[in-house]
Amino acid sequence: MLFDPFYENAPAYSGHSTGVIEIPDIIGVDAISLLQMMKSILEQAGWTAAGNFPSTGVQTALIAMMPVAAVPSVPVAPLPHPDGCSGSLFPQWIQATVNGIDYVAYDPYKYIRPLGCDTRVFYPAGLTPQETAENLAVAISTRSSFLVQYTGDVATMHQFKFTSHAPGWEADAEGIRMAGGSRFTTKGFYRLRSPVTDEGGFLEAKLQTYALWGVFGIDEDAVLGTLTPFITIKGSGGGTDDGYRQPIFNTGLYWMCATAHQFAIWSGSSSALVASLLKPDAGHPTGANGVVVYGSDSYSWLGWGATGQVTRQLHWERSFATGFGSGVNDVGPRSQEFDNNLWRDPTVLLRGLRGIPLKTATTSYPLVQSAYVLVSGDPNLHSEVQIGGRMWDMIVASDSSLFTGLIDQDGMALYDQYHWMKLATASISGDVTSSLWIKMEADGADALKRRSEEGG
Amino acid sequence: MGLAYTNLPVTSTLITATPPLTFLSALNSLLVAVGWTRLGNYDNGSYYQIDSPQGLRARVRIWYVNTPTSPNCFVLQCYSHADPLTVGLEHRFVAGKTEAFPGDGSAFTTYRVWANCCQLFIGAAHPFSWLETWPRAVECGVPHSYQATTPTPLCTRETPASSMTNELWFSAGDDNGQTFDVLGMTGEARVNFRNSFFCQRYTLVHNGNVLFAGDTGNPTVPVEANAFQLDILRSNFNWPGTYGYFSNGFTRPDGSPLAYNPMLSYQGYIFGELWDACLLSVPMGIDTTEDIFESQRGITTRWINYARSHGVQVGTFESRDEGRCYSLLLLTGPPEQTDLSRMNIAF
């Protein structure tokens, strides 16, 4: 006896989608702005804060170069500082530069502290290099976006730790420079948690920055590399310790769409990511949800990504995470494996043909279908795929092109009273011809009311 | 989109293949009982008119031959109601097979026959391998059309009327059309709905046009649309059947499969779907039954699997094992009395 086995042909409408939001170039090229936008869009979809941590960095200064004050044998009246706010300074007289502000030690026994400088902060030198280092840390902490701690000396170097005053990544674009160390702070994050599904599952997205250093991947201390938004996805059901990890390179225009249990961010040419707690069919939930996360970029030390994958393919042989019970098991390109056996490749379940589109005889429209996803029980092991559920606010068309004929007057794809934007296309030889689309409209009160009246 | 129910009687029964004329007589009784109109004798058999609930119509003739090149065979042939000269292929199916040796698993004496008012599915009640040299399965009928079958006001304003179907029927079987003797046909039996979602040798007629009547051979790679086929759910990803860890169908984590419309397509165009039928996303044993409970309406229906799920060879060294990922269920009625006219069990 089979209980309610029927294919859910209708799209899995979430009822609370932000719709497709364009992230313009001016935001998309700025790491911090891009992260802030992503965070804001997730919050619009009902994701809430589940933790945060301020960014950090490390720096060093040469002990031998640290100025010290000298107590005069006979007290003298301090004089005005000869350089003041605008005088020339030799680079070695500047102990630190943070966000464009130079920190300069002065001898308090000889000079009056210059105040009110726009780009220069004078702080008192101590009687020992260590005292000066302490004073430097206090000065930077007072003026900048960072709490700076002098943490001691190692060999010939003073050690400093920078911690952002801001709760997350907000100050990461403010450069820091001493004798050596982090070029900026990184690793600060906001962890956003999706609402809990009826099945008890949720996703967590940790938004943060890292310094990505070309083919060598992440530089934890940001000594080298470029400030880059970075995202880690974890599920409520556990899985791989670190979850799924991927940079979102701040290269320009992006689109993003979020719902309570799913989000997607993509562009035409750079990092893309879809993370979804799949919707199980009514009457068929088992524990928590199936999860699929797939993306197009790598942070591996080899730097080999699968750029453009999401916008080209409907199966994901690299850079993906998948699992059941809301557990995220990361299988990235680091393994450099390509597997044909479908025990680890999430893919879409659909009706289509290889080689030519499947069309309706009536209208020559592609067949529009639910976005059912096949998920491997454990992508790191031989484990047969199962039907994970449907992605939210998405449909699959049995064609790689636009819905021929289902076009409104503005030239946009139209289906079931909504407009749809193409997210991915199958283009690998041997694939069933198909494409994946995401609903463009936001769900507001009107939309919810309408769907309720329709019984949807 | 709901399944296409005729809401008319269906039958699924076993009929002994011999003696042949007794088989034809029993088959005739069965077909008439489910709504076929017997128009008269044809050779030693009968010819019929079948009418779908949409008003589409075709004719079918079934008789028995016993010639040196077609020994001890039934023949089924569909043809056009509007133009009887438009005929489909002849599909033979043998009147039983005796054991060639003790324990010969290919022997059979009985056919499983399923019919409703406009479709007929016949297959040997036979558990042995899927391809042999004896034809023993045939399917035909008038499917549910996705195009309008009666002119709408919009259609009548167009000349000629477009997007209309006034004729749609098909026939298929595992007969390869070759001569055969006591050892069977020359060449292998053809893939058909008894053992695949593809049909290799078939006739498909739409609006008086014979879209195809012949043998496509194996579906070709990468274009597999050249064969008449059921549009089964499959993975987007290429699934070569030569690899291990191949999934036997698709199920949810609770083990339940998906049931969905048995759409029929040819050259990439979906013409319609089978009446009183559905596909399952898992393989089932041939001729095994399954009950489906639909909670919203509290209705249970019983189905029988017509398809011996199996992969299909699409090249010399390449197979498509999606054939292992579906079943073709034919409605046999409710386990207990239920008003089928109230059923709309899908979606």
Boltz contact constraints between the chains, C-beta under 6 A:
constraints:
  - contact:
      token1: [A, 1]
      token2: [B, 291]
      max_distance: 6.0
  - contact:
      token1: [A, 1]
      token2: [B, 293]
      max_distance: 6.0
  - contact:
      token1: [A, 2]
      token2: [B, 256]
      max_distance: 6.0
  - contact:
      token1: [A, 2]
      token2: [B, 292]
      max_distance: 6.0
  - contact:
      token1: [A, 3]
      token2: [B, 293]
      max_distance: 6.0
  - contact:
      token1: [A, 4]
      token2: [B, 295]
      max_distance: 6.0
  - contact:
      token1: [A, 5]
      token2: [B, 256]
      max_distance: 6.0
  - contact:
      token1: [A, 5]
      token2: [B, 257]
      max_distance: 6.0
  - contact:
      token1: [A, 5]
      token2: [B, 259]
      max_distance: 6.0
  - contact:
      token1: [A, 6]
      token2: [B, 259]
      max_distance: 6.0
  - contact:
      token1: [A, 6]
      token2: [B, 346]
      max_distance: 6.0
  - contact:
      token1: [A, 6]
      token2: [B, 347]
      max_distance: 6.0
  - contact:
      token1: [A, 7]
      token2: [B, 258]
      max_distance: 6.0
  - contact:
      token1: [A, 7]
      token2: [B, 260]
      max_distance: 6.0
  - contact:
      token1: [A, 9]
      token2: [B, 1]
      max_distance: 6.0
  - contact:
      token1: [A, 9]
      token2: [B, 347]
      max_distance: 6.0
  - contact:
      token1: [A, 284]
      token2: [B, 252]
      max_distance: 6.0
  - contact:
      token1: [A, 284]
      token2: [B, 254]
      max_distance: 6.0
  - contact:
      token1: [A, 284]
      token2: [B, 256]
      max_distance: 6.0
  - contact:
      token1: [A, 286]
      token2: [B, 253]
      max_distance: 6.0
  - contact:
      token1: [A, 286]
      token2: [B, 254]
      max_distance: 6.0
  - contact:
      token1: [A, 314]
      token2: [B, 236]
      max_distance: 6.0
  - contact:
      token1: [A, 315]
      token2: [B, 236]
      max_distance: 6.0
  - contact:
      token1: [A, 315]
      token2: [B, 237]
      max_distance: 6.0
  - contact:
      token1: [A, 324]
      token2: [B, 253]
      max_distance: 6.0
  - contact:
      token1: [A, 340]
      token2: [B, 243]
      max_distance: 6.0
  - contact:
      token1: [A, 341]
      token2: [B, 243]
      max_distance: 6.0
  - contact:
      token1: [A, 341]
      token2: [B, 245]
      max_distance: 6.0
  - contact:
      token1: [A, 343]
      token2: [B, 245]
      max_distance: 6.0
  - contact:
      token1: [A, 345]
      token2: [B, 237]
      max_distance: 6.0
  - contact:
      token1: [A, 347]
      token2: [B, 235]
      max_distance: 6.0
  - contact:
      token1: [A, 347]
      token2: [B, 236]
      max_distance: 6.0
  - contact:
      token1: [A, 347]
      token2: [B, 237]
      max_distance: 6.0
  - contact:
      token1: [A, 348]
      token2: [B, 236]
      max_distance: 6.0
  - contact:
      token1: [A, 349]
      token2: [B, 233]
      max_distance: 6.0
  - contact:
      token1: [A, 351]
      token2: [B, 231]
      max_distance: 6.0
  - contact:
      token1: [A, 351]
      token2: [B, 233]
      max_distance: 6.0
  - contact:
      token1: [A, 353]
      token2: [B, 224]
      max_distance: 6.0
  - contact:
      token1: [A, 353]
      token2: [B, 225]
      max_distance: 6.0
  - contact:
      token1: [A, 353]
      token2: [B, 268]
      max_distance: 6.0
  - contact:
      token1: [A, 354]
      token2: [B, 222]
      max_distance: 6.0
  - contact:
      token1: [A, 354]
      token2: [B, 224]
      max_distance: 6.0
  - contact:
      token1: [A, 355]
      token2: [B, 222]
      max_distance: 6.0
  - contact:
      token1: [A, 355]
      token2: [B, 223]
      max_distance: 6.0
  - contact:
      token1: [A, 356]
      token2: [B, 223]
      max_distance: 6.0
  - contact:
      token1: [A, 356]
      token2: [B, 225]
      max_distance: 6.0
  - contact:
      token1: [A, 356]
      token2: [B, 268]
      max_distance: 6.0
  - contact:
      token1: [A, 358]
      token2: [B, 268]
      max_distance: 6.0
  - contact:
      token1: [A, 359]
      token2: [B, 268]
      max_distance: 6.0
  - contact:
      token1: [A, 359]
      token2: [B, 269]
      max_distance: 6.0
  - contact:
      token1: [A, 360]
      token2: [B, 270]
      max_distance: 6.0
  - contact:
      token1: [A, 361]
      token2: [B, 269]
      max_distance: 6.0
  - contact:
      token1: [A, 361]
      token2: [B, 270]
      max_distance: 6.0
  - contact:
      token1: [A, 361]
      token2: [B, 271]
      max_distance: 6.0
  - contact:
      token1: [A, 362]
      token2: [B, 146]
      max_distance: 6.0
  - contact:
      token1: [A, 362]
      token2: [B, 147]
      max_distance: 6.0
  - contact:
      token1: [A, 362]
      token2: [B, 163]
      max_distance: 6.0
  - contact:
      token1: [A, 382]
      token2: [B, 245]
      max_distance: 6.0
  - contact:
      token1: [A, 384]
      token2: [B, 247]
      max_distance: 6.0
  - contact:
      token1: [A, 385]
      token2: [B, 247]
      max_distance: 6.0
  - contact:
      token1: [A, 386]
      token2: [B, 251]
      max_distance: 6.0
  - contact:
      token1: [A, 386]
      token2: [B, 253]
      max_distance: 6.0
  - contact:
      token1: [A, 387]
      token2: [B, 250]
      max_distance: 6.0
  - contact:
      token1: [A, 387]
      token2: [B, 252]
      max_distance: 6.0
  - contact:
      token1: [A, 426]
      token2: [B, 236]
      max_distance: 6.0
  - contact:
      token1: [A, 430]
      token2: [B, 238]
      max_distance: 6.0
  - contact:
      token1: [A, 431]
      token2: [B, 236]
      max_distance: 6.0
  - contact:
      token1: [A, 432]
      token2: [B, 236]
      max_distance: 6.0
  - contact:
      token1: [A, 434]
      token2: [B, 236]
      max_distance: 6.0
